[in-house]
């Protein structure tokens, strides 16, 4: 007997499937038709009003957007109407002239009676650290002043503020204004000469005077904490710095112990050995610090772009982080920064001068060929090279970088470069440069960061 089959249920399922497919097809057609709908009149009008059809002529017509230019056009129109149509239009001409005269003369008179001086009590700071700045302002006029603002100088590189607005300035008064400045970029502040400006009362014309600045603020680059020393067989220990907290082969005698396999016969203490009837060796002091070389290439080798500026800032931040880490381990650092050499040891002043030099490097880097050397290292056996991928220091092949005793930290990667890199590069490809540097600080010989 043949098995029984339910044809009605099968037909119902097939019909429902066809209906679902038909609805899906109709929905796709509706979406395609809606995507090809013609724009409305308001959309066309908005496109016409907001499009720049002749950008090459903007530099010739932008001056027409200034309020004074519009006022001048109003005066010319009023003069023509008064001469050829009706003389009562001269009243409108006089009114416009009076408004423009007040808008230009009043700010000019205001700044002529002001004297300002900026006082920087803090000499060094880091990115994101708040610094107190004082402005000593003198008003020589017998009337109070409004609408004063401090611009440029500390706000040239800021994205969050274009200046500092001041409150009312009393007549015949010397006042001190104080505010907290939080730098967003490294560098030496003020970046340019600060200015005191005003456009009171109408805001049509702005007059400015320079403000004297007493002192300067050096903002150090961003750093990240690194633990330990990089792995290297050529790490050089300094013999002039010894410690008795760790046993070694140099310095003064700190104790004795039993002979172990592998100890040198020269370390045997024969007197103690004869007394104890067993071999006794001497323990001496061990080096307390090591030395390492750092080569930093902070130069520009191509057209300046936002990406190249970002990579240069990473080079400086990585270099500062390495120096801080080595000094924390009581290491001596011999650094080559472009054409300058820095010997950084136990003196904190050496570290300050090096960080000041990093802060003084111009935005975008220094131009010109690099004279940094990777082989001539007179005072240290280990070198750490930090540079961008455009640097000629990375001109060698990848195999040469693997076999060299130098630790390479490469910032950035060209688009045409192969993705076959050491393990450290894969770890830093999708992470921040801080995370990549911390993860690969003691691992690889060639490390890509950023």
RODO-2510 file (C-alpha; in nm, 4 decimals, decimal comma):
residues 450
     n   res          X          Y          Z
     1     x     0,0000     0,0000     0,0000
     2     x     0,1330     0,3400    -0,0928
     3     x     0,1852     0,5977     0,1872
     4     x    -0,0789     0,8659     0,2178
     5     x     0,0285     1,2221     0,1140
     6     x    -0,1437     1,5486     0,2193
     7     x    -0,1521     1,7429    -0,1106
     8     x    -0,3701     2,0235     0,0298
     9     x    -0,1202     2,1230     0,3001
    10     x     0,1615     2,1200     0,0434
    11     x    -0,0337     2,3434    -0,1925
    12     x    -0,1120     2,5887     0,0878
    13     x     0,2560     2,6136     0,1887
    14     x     0,3622     2,6660    -0,1728
    15     x     0,1020     2,9372    -0,2263
    16     x     0,2078     3,1173     0,0941
    17     x     0,5737     3,1035    -0,0153
    18     x     0,4859     3,2521    -0,3556
    19     x     0,2840     3,5256    -0,1918
    20     x     0,5764     3,6133     0,0404
    21     x     0,8159     3,6248    -0,2557
    22     x     0,5739     3,8481    -0,4458
    23     x     0,5450     4,0882    -0,1505
    24     x     0,9242     4,1005    -0,1159
    25     x     0,9597     4,1718    -0,4905
    26     x     0,6971     4,4477    -0,4761
    27     x     0,8734     4,6015    -0,1781
    28     x     1,2075     4,6038    -0,3632
    29     x     1,0446     4,7679    -0,6669
    30     x     0,8879     5,0297    -0,4422
    31     x     1,2237     5,1072    -0,2796
    32     x     1,3916     5,1363    -0,6212
    33     x     1,1178     5,3665    -0,7473
    34     x     1,1407     5,5831    -0,4349
    35     x     1,5181     5,6119    -0,4759
    36     x     1,4713     5,7508    -0,8284
    37     x     1,2146     6,0116    -0,7284
    38     x     1,2788     6,3607    -0,8606
    39     x     1,3911     6,6213    -0,6063
    40     x     1,1357     6,8750    -0,4958
    41     x     1,1502     7,2453    -0,5712
    42     x     1,2691     7,3278    -0,2170
    43     x     1,5531     7,0759    -0,2458
    44     x     1,6633     7,2220    -0,5774
    45     x     1,6477     7,5741    -0,4386
    46     x     1,8529     7,4737    -0,1344
    47     x     2,1151     7,3124    -0,3595
    48     x     2,1397     7,6267    -0,5719
    49     x     2,1681     7,8601    -0,2727
    50     x     2,4304     7,6509    -0,0883
    51     x     2,6547     7,5491    -0,3798
    52     x     2,9768     7,7300    -0,4643
    53     x     2,9858     7,7435    -0,8430
    54     x     3,2996     7,9609    -0,8796
    55     x     3,5355     7,8850    -0,5900
    56     x     3,8325     8,0261    -0,7816
    57     x     3,6891     8,3785    -0,7487
    58     x     3,6242     8,3659    -0,3733
    59     x     3,9435     8,5515    -0,2859
    60     x     3,8304     8,8453    -0,4967
    61     x     3,4780     8,8780    -0,3561
    62     x     3,5117     8,7700     0,0078
    63     x     3,5815     9,1296     0,1115
    64     x     3,2279     9,2139     0,0041
    65     x     3,0933     9,0061     0,2966
    66     x     3,2465     9,2406     0,5530
    67     x     2,9921     9,4680     0,7264
    68     x     3,1993     9,7777     0,6448
    69     x     3,1793     9,6924     0,2742
    70     x     2,8016     9,6688     0,2966
    71     x     2,7926    10,0041     0,4778
    72     x     3,0103    10,1600     0,2069
    73     x     2,7742    10,0287    -0,0623
    74     x     2,4850    10,1785     0,1339
    75     x     2,6561    10,5175     0,1436
    76     x     2,7271    10,5112    -0,2286
    77     x     2,3669    10,4146    -0,3040
    78     x     2,2351    10,6893    -0,0749
    79     x     2,4639    10,9469    -0,2390
    80     x     2,3454    10,8535    -0,5875
    81     x     1,9814    10,8636    -0,4818
    82     x     2,0307    11,2010    -0,3131
    83     x     2,1979    11,3512    -0,6210
    84     x     1,9582    11,2228    -0,8849
    85     x     1,6317    11,1440    -0,7049
    86     x     1,5600    11,3194    -0,3736
    87     x     1,7880    11,5270    -0,1532
    88     x     1,6229    11,4018     0,1659
    89     x     1,8163    11,0797     0,1164
    90     x     2,1161    11,2774     0,2439
    91     x     1,9785    11,2093     0,5925
    92     x     2,0161    10,8371     0,5360
    93     x     2,3673    10,9023     0,4051
    94     x     2,4584    11,0957     0,7199
    95     x     2,3087    10,8244     0,9407
    96     x     2,5068    10,5471     0,7728
    97     x     2,8248    10,7582     0,7881
    98     x     2,7727    10,8256     1,1594
    99     x     2,7242    10,4535     1,2328
   100     x     3,0384    10,3577     1,0392
   101     x     3,2375    10,6353     1,2049
   102     x     3,1382    10,5196     1,5528
   103     x     3,2086    10,1538     1,4615
   104     x     3,5642    10,2404     1,3486
   105     x     3,6724    10,5276     1,5747
   106     x     3,5484    10,3960     1,9083
   107     x     3,7508    10,0694     1,9043
   108     x     4,0548    10,2634     1,7841
   109     x     4,0261    10,5078     2,0756
   110     x     3,9669    10,2218     2,3211
   111     x     4,2864    10,0291     2,2441
   112     x     4,4971    10,3472     2,2560
   113     x     4,4297    10,3772     2,6282
   114     x     4,5060    10,0133     2,7188
   115     x     4,8299     9,8525     2,8347
   116     x     4,8476     9,4780     2,8963
   117     x     5,1050     9,2309     3,0269
   118     x     5,0772     8,8529     3,0527
   119     x     5,2511     8,6858     3,3482
   120     x     5,3437     8,3141     3,3300
   121     x     5,4422     8,1787     3,6691
   122     x     5,4602     7,8138     3,5518
   123     x     5,7465     7,7329     3,3180
   124     x     5,6718     7,3701     3,2245
   125     x     5,3543     7,1673     3,1890
   126     x     5,2169     6,8643     3,0090
   127     x     4,9311     6,8263     2,7638
   128     x     4,6027     6,8462     2,9511
   129     x     4,7566     7,0001     3,2644
   130     x     4,5875     7,3202     3,3810
   131     x     4,8122     7,6267     3,4142
   132     x     4,7243     7,9597     3,5758
   133     x     4,7889     8,2703     3,3632
   134     x     4,7586     8,6296     3,4813
   135     x     4,6805     8,9350     3,2690
   136     x     4,7707     9,2729     3,4144
   137     x     4,5602     9,5330     3,2341
   138     x     4,5683     9,9113     3,2725
   139     x     4,2902    10,1454     3,1561
   140     x     4,4081    10,5054     3,1125
   141     x     4,0724    10,6444     2,9973
   142     x     3,8280    10,8205     3,2367
   143     x     3,5435    10,5914     3,1265
   144     x     3,4900    10,2159     3,1672
   145     x     3,5535     9,9759     2,8804
   146     x     3,3595     9,6738     2,7566
   147     x     3,3980     9,4096     2,4909
   148     x     3,7679     9,3287     2,5474
   149     x     3,9160     8,9971     2,4383
   150     x     4,2590     8,8257     2,4458
   151     x     4,3287     8,6369     2,1226
   152     x     4,6100     8,4472     1,9508
   153     x     4,9169     8,3478     2,1511
   154     x     4,7638     8,0729     2,3659
   155     x     4,4615     8,0072     2,1441
   156     x     4,6285     7,9716     1,8028
   157     x     4,6317     7,5870     1,8192
   158     x     4,3188     7,5426     2,0277
   159     x     4,0095     7,3770     1,8834
   160     x     3,7770     7,4601     2,1708
   161     x     3,8372     7,8356     2,2106
   162     x     3,9467     8,1274     1,9948
   163     x     4,0112     8,3709     2,2783
   164     x     3,9324     8,4885     2,6289
   165     x     3,6608     8,7475     2,6881
   166     x     3,7120     8,9957     2,9702
   167     x     3,4519     9,1564     3,1899
   168     x     3,4018     9,5279     3,2450
   169     x     3,7201     9,7321     3,2858
   170     x     3,6718    10,0276     3,5253
   171     x     3,8049    10,3742     3,4489
   172     x     4,1581    10,4756     3,5539
   173     x     4,2231    10,1302     3,6952
   174     x     4,4891     9,8597     3,6846
   175     x     4,3257     9,5171     3,7202
   176     x     4,4608     9,1613     3,7192
   177     x     4,2601     8,8930     3,5393
   178     x     4,3359     8,5256     3,6081
   179     x     4,2265     8,2213     3,4116
   180     x     4,3231     7,8548     3,3795
   181     x     4,4757     7,7517     3,0479
   182     x     4,4770     7,3839     2,9463
   183     x     4,7131     7,3205     2,6506
   184     x     4,5941     7,0772     2,3859
   185     x     4,9221     7,0521     2,1941
   186     x     5,2894     7,0441     2,2792
   187     x     5,5036     7,3466     2,2044
   188     x     5,6258     7,6749     2,3482
   189     x     5,3518     7,9161     2,4494
   190     x     5,2643     8,1781     2,3521
   191     x     5,2873     8,0418     1,9987
   192     x     5,2699     8,3983     1,8678
   193     x     5,2447     8,7405     2,0245
   194     x     4,9131     8,7667     2,2151
   195     x     4,6802     9,0503     2,1216
   196     x     4,4149     9,2475     2,3045
   197     x     4,1251     9,3291     2,0740
   198     x     3,7868     9,4957     2,0859
   199     x     3,5030     9,5594     1,8417
   200     x     3,2739     9,7389     2,0866
   201     x     3,0129     9,8854     2,0436
   202     x     2,8766     9,7637     1,7085
   203     x     3,1092     9,4761     1,6194
   204     x     3,1703     9,6032     1,2661
   205     x     3,5409     9,6803     1,3056
   206     x     3,8088     9,5251     1,5302
   207     x     4,1189     9,7010     1,6632
   208     x     4,4094     9,5145     1,8210
   209     x     4,7213     9,5938     2,0226
   210     x     5,0027     9,3537     2,1200
   211     x     5,0332     9,2311     2,4772
   212     x     5,3732     9,1911     2,6397
   213     x     5,4438     8,8453     2,7771
   214     x     5,6678     8,7842     3,0782
   215     x     5,8102     8,4327     3,0574
   216     x     5,7165     8,1328     2,8456
   217     x     5,5309     7,8055     2,8951
   218     x     5,6907     7,4864     2,7611
   219     x     5,4353     7,2106     2,7115
   220     x     5,5877     6,8635     2,6999
   221     x     5,4629     6,5944     2,4668
   222     x     5,2368     6,3116     2,5751
   223     x     5,4035     6,0037     2,7289
   224     x     5,3045     5,6499     2,8255
   225     x     5,4556     5,4372     3,1023
   226     x     5,6811     5,1511     2,9856
   227     x     5,7972     4,8751     3,2171
   228     x     6,1431     4,7180     3,2148
   229     x     6,4303     4,7366     2,9701
   230     x     6,4256     4,6145     2,6092
   231     x     6,5668     4,2646     2,5528
   232     x     6,9130     4,2899     2,3997
   233     x     7,2339     4,0875     2,4323
   234     x     7,4399     4,3994     2,3699
   235     x     7,3055     4,5971     2,6667
   236     x     7,5972     4,7820     2,8179
   237     x     7,6232     4,8175     3,1961
   238     x     7,8082     5,1105     3,3441
   239     x     8,0981     5,0218     3,5699
   240     x     8,1059     5,3581     3,7422
   241     x     7,7651     5,2990     3,9026
   242     x     7,7748     4,9941     4,1303
   243     x     7,5443     4,8653     4,4007
   244     x     7,5924     4,6247     4,6913
   245     x     7,2278     4,5150     4,6833
   246     x     7,3002     4,2782     4,3971
   247     x     7,5941     4,0391     4,3611
   248     x     7,8151     4,0739     4,0580
   249     x     8,1731     4,0556     3,9363
   250     x     8,2874     4,4167     3,9827
   251     x     8,3518     4,6657     4,2591
   252     x     8,4220     4,6017     4,6237
   253     x     8,3878     4,2778     4,8174
   254     x     8,0421     4,2422     4,9758
   255     x     8,0552     3,8841     5,1081
   256     x     8,1399     3,5188     5,0516
   257     x     7,9484     3,2052     4,9635
   258     x     8,0022     2,8417     4,8728
   259     x     8,1531     2,7530     4,5400
   260     x     7,9066     2,6763     4,2604
   261     x     7,9657     2,5028     3,9338
   262     x     8,0661     2,7589     3,6750
   263     x     8,2308     3,0051     3,9156
   264     x     8,5681     3,1411     3,8105
   265     x     8,8719     3,0130     3,9998
   266     x     8,9903     3,3709     4,0345
   267     x     8,7023     3,4386     4,2742
   268     x     8,8064     3,1687     4,5228
   269     x     8,8942     3,3004     4,8680
   270     x     9,1818     3,0669     4,9600
   271     x     9,2009     3,1700     5,3227
   272     x     8,8331     3,1018     5,3888
   273     x     8,8513     2,7843     5,1799
   274     x     9,1368     2,6480     5,3958
   275     x     8,9496     2,7374     5,7165
   276     x     8,6173     2,5857     5,6024
   277     x     8,7774     2,2860     5,4264
   278     x     8,5641     2,3659     5,1167
   279     x     8,5845     2,6069     4,8280
   280     x     8,4579     2,9543     4,9155
   281     x     8,4231     3,2308     4,6550
   282     x     8,3976     3,6089     4,6897
   283     x     8,0942     3,8115     4,5904
   284     x     8,1408     4,1621     4,4639
   285     x     7,9187     4,4506     4,3636
   286     x     7,7059     4,4562     4,0486
   287     x     7,6388     4,7450     3,8089
   288     x     7,3449     4,9535     3,9221
   289     x     7,2555     5,1010     3,5824
   290     x     7,2743     5,0304     3,2127
   291     x     7,3121     5,2547     2,9129
   292     x     7,1196     5,2678     2,5876
   293     x     7,1227     5,4802     2,2772
   294     x     6,8177     5,6505     2,1299
   295     x     6,8086     5,7819     1,7743
   296     x     6,5117     6,0042     1,6894
   297     x     6,4437     6,1253     1,3366
   298     x     6,1947     6,4124     1,3675
   299     x     6,2220     6,5488     1,0159
   300     x     5,9785     6,5997     0,7320
   301     x     6,0511     6,4159     0,4066
   302     x     5,7479     6,5027     0,1982
   303     x     5,4476     6,7257     0,1652
   304     x     5,2966     6,8198     0,4963
   305     x     4,9592     6,6552     0,5635
   306     x     4,7510     6,6006     0,8782
   307     x     4,8587     6,2367     0,8749
   308     x     5,2290     6,3252     0,8605
   309     x     5,1835     6,5724     1,1483
   310     x     5,0121     6,3024     1,3537
   311     x     5,2929     6,0547     1,2856
   312     x     5,5564     6,3096     1,3864
   313     x     5,3769     6,3748     1,7150
   314     x     5,3754     5,9997     1,7766
   315     x     5,7512     5,9844     1,7123
   316     x     5,8125     6,2543     1,9719
   317     x     5,5747     6,0948     2,2244
   318     x     5,7328     5,7518     2,1830
   319     x     6,0823     5,8976     2,2236
   320     x     5,9840     6,0810     2,5415
   321     x     5,8191     5,7662     2,6785
   322     x     6,1336     5,5609     2,6131
   323     x     6,3578     5,8130     2,7854
   324     x     6,1288     5,8283     3,0881
   325     x     6,1216     5,4490     3,1110
   326     x     6,4995     5,4107     3,0878
   327     x     6,5625     5,6825     3,3445
   328     x     6,3140     5,5131     3,5763
   329     x     6,5345     5,2020     3,5498
   330     x     6,8439     5,4121     3,6416
   331     x     6,9762     5,3814     3,2876
   332     x     7,2002     5,6267     3,1049
   333     x     7,0559     5,7435     2,7713
   334     x     7,2594     5,8836     2,4851
   335     x     7,0148     6,0432     2,2431
   336     x     7,0620     6,1752     1,8907
   337     x     6,7764     6,4104     1,7995
   338     x     6,8163     6,5257     1,4384
   339     x     7,1497     6,7116     1,4481
   340     x     7,1756     6,7397     1,8284
   341     x     7,3191     6,4999     2,0862
   342     x     7,1897     6,4668     2,4411
   343     x     7,3478     6,2814     2,7307
   344     x     7,0752     6,2058     2,9836
   345     x     7,1783     6,0499     3,3132
   346     x     7,0957     6,0883     3,6786
   347     x     7,0685     6,4676     3,6608
   348     x     6,7048     6,5728     3,6251
   349     x     6,8125     6,8913     3,4487
   350     x     6,9376     6,6818     3,1553
   351     x     6,5947     6,5226     3,1260
   352     x     6,4241     6,8632     3,1367
   353     x     6,6467     7,0010     2,8631
   354     x     6,5752     6,7001     2,6411
   355     x     6,1986     6,7299     2,6900
   356     x     6,2240     7,1038     2,6187
   357     x     6,4034     7,0238     2,2939
   358     x     6,1215     6,7875     2,1919
   359     x     5,8651     7,0569     2,2708
   360     x     6,0511     7,3167     2,0624
   361     x     6,0458     7,1085     1,7437
   362     x     5,8145     7,2932     1,5026
   363     x     5,4803     7,1454     1,4078
   364     x     5,5334     6,9317     1,0999
   365     x     5,9008     6,8643     1,1761
   366     x     6,2253     7,0163     1,0586
   367     x     6,3114     7,0181     0,6904
   368     x     6,6314     6,8888     0,5392
   369     x     6,8186     6,5568     0,5219
   370     x     6,8744     6,3565     0,8367
   371     x     7,2287     6,3135     0,9687
   372     x     7,1345     6,0614     1,2375
   373     x     7,3689     5,7657     1,2530
   374     x     7,2706     5,4089     1,3421
   375     x     7,6137     5,2457     1,3635
   376     x     7,8450     5,4996     1,5323
   377     x     7,7530     5,4646     1,8987
   378     x     8,0434     5,5680     2,1172
   379     x     7,9030     5,5434     2,4697
   380     x     7,6461     5,2658     2,4395
   381     x     7,6027     4,9297     2,2729
   382     x     7,2261     4,9321     2,2365
   383     x     7,0394     5,1689     2,0061
   384     x     6,6664     5,2297     1,9751
   385     x     6,5618     5,3991     1,6514
   386     x     6,2292     5,5861     1,6392
   387     x     6,1199     5,7396     1,3090
   388     x     5,8400     5,7488     1,0553
   389     x     5,8223     5,5101     0,7618
   390     x     5,9509     5,7897     0,5320
   391     x     6,2805     5,8161     0,7193
   392     x     6,5946     5,7029     0,5323
   393     x     6,6918     5,5102     0,8464
   394     x     6,4488     5,2390     0,7308
   395     x     6,6002     5,2209     0,3830
   396     x     6,7339     4,8694     0,4509
   397     x     6,5370     4,5552     0,3945
   398     x     6,3237     4,3844     0,6548
   399     x     6,5751     4,1012     0,6917
   400     x     6,8505     4,3506     0,7776
   401     x     6,6316     4,4991     1,0481
   402     x     6,5702     4,1539     1,1939
   403     x     6,9374     4,0644     1,2184
   404     x     7,0601     4,4040     1,3396
   405     x     7,1220     4,4520     1,7125
   406     x     6,9214     4,7754     1,7026
   407     x     6,5608     4,7959     1,8208
   408     x     6,3478     4,9591     1,5499
   409     x     6,0220     5,1409     1,6198
   410     x     5,8550     5,2415     1,2954
   411     x     5,5631     5,4875     1,3059
   412     x     5,3112     5,4585     1,0249
   413     x     5,3039     5,2324     0,7234
   414     x     5,2681     5,3156     0,3533
   415     x     4,9654     5,1734     0,1735
   416     x     5,1816     4,9757    -0,0697
   417     x     5,3730     4,7967     0,2056
   418     x     5,3160     4,4265     0,2487
   419     x     5,1151     4,3077     0,5462
   420     x     5,3726     4,0411     0,6337
   421     x     5,5378     4,1854     0,9416
   422     x     5,6715     4,0565     1,2706
   423     x     5,4176     3,9651     1,5397
   424     x     5,4555     4,3015     1,7124
   425     x     5,3300     4,4861     1,4049
   426     x     5,0085     4,2856     1,3976
   427     x     4,9470     4,3675     1,7609
   428     x     4,9731     4,7391     1,6981
   429     x     4,7884     4,7543     1,3699
   430     x     4,4416     4,7970     1,5164
   431     x     4,5287     4,9535     1,8494
   432     x     4,6333     5,2936     1,9729
   433     x     5,0014     5,3709     1,9594
   434     x     5,0125     5,3710     2,3411
   435     x     4,8769     5,0147     2,3592
   436     x     5,0972     4,8921     2,0744
   437     x     5,4109     5,0391     2,2305
   438     x     5,3373     4,8947     2,5742
   439     x     5,2639     4,5510     2,4281
   440     x     5,5745     4,5347     2,2073
   441     x     5,8285     4,7295     2,4136
   442     x     6,0350     4,4241     2,5085
   443     x     5,9434     4,1837     2,2269
   444     x     6,0456     4,2575     1,8726
   445     x     6,3377     4,4050     1,6839
   446     x     6,1115     4,5757     1,4303
   447     x     5,7885     4,7191     1,5621
   448     x     5,5221     4,9129     1,3736
   449     x     5,3303     5,1651     1,5833
   450     x     5,0449     5,3831     1,4629
***
